[in-house]
Amino acid sequence: MRVVVLTGAGISAESGVPTFRDADGLWEGHRVEDVATPEAYDHAPITVHRFYDARRAALAGVEPNPAHHALARLEQGLGDDLLVVTQNIDDLHERAGSSRVLHMHGQLLSALCRACGGRMRWDGDLVDLPPCPGCGVSELRPDVVWFGEIPYEMDRISDRLAEADLFVSIGTSGAVYPAAGFVQAAASYGARTLELNLQPSEGTDWFHESRHGPAGVLVPAWVDEVLG
């Protein structure tokens, strides 16, 4: 069975990672859109760097939860027949043991050089505008996909959705495209679709089946079903 799993902010929220889309989703008075667009970076790069530096540093204080660990266990059982596509920019899937993970919105622990296009693992701050290890120019930005930018590896995701027997969405709002359209794409190719979410998402009606509750409870139970 070929499975594509999409994970969103809800799975990491149970580990204590802020979603930034809740009612209190402000950071020092900034809307996320004000620190997560190319225009915001061009206008106030230091503010944007401080925002992401704080988020990067906060990763050290959170741990994978039972949902992350269950998906790692599913990978052990399915191997290459599983792909986890995540909207999250944290590293909790990897720390739980998953290796077949595609970060469509980039990663906090990566930097992208605007001068040479190089990408590199980065776990420190960027606010001091350090030089790129590759070209020496101080043009490093967070390697994350901002509003108005195209998510990573959309062709690969589309190919896997077309091949999937089952598409599962975990902890997503169903409001952010293109990810919100994955359920319709998968279903159109003949896949069964399942939503595991704390509450009905905006796209709940598109799924063949929806289960609602904490990811840390629902995901391990579902993985047990799949692995038998």
Secondary structure, 3 states (H helix, E strand, C coil): CCEEEEECHHHHHCCCCCCCCCCCCCECCECHHHHCCHHHHHHCHHHHHHHHHHHHHHHHHCCCCHHHHHHHHHHHHHHHHEEEEECCCCCHHHHHCCCCEEECCEEEEEEEECCCCCEEECCCCCCCCCCCCCCCCCCEEEEECCCCCCCCCHHHHHHHHHHCCEEEEECCCCCCCCHHHHHHHHHHCCCEEEEEECCCCCCHHHCCEEEECCHHHHHHHHHHHHHC
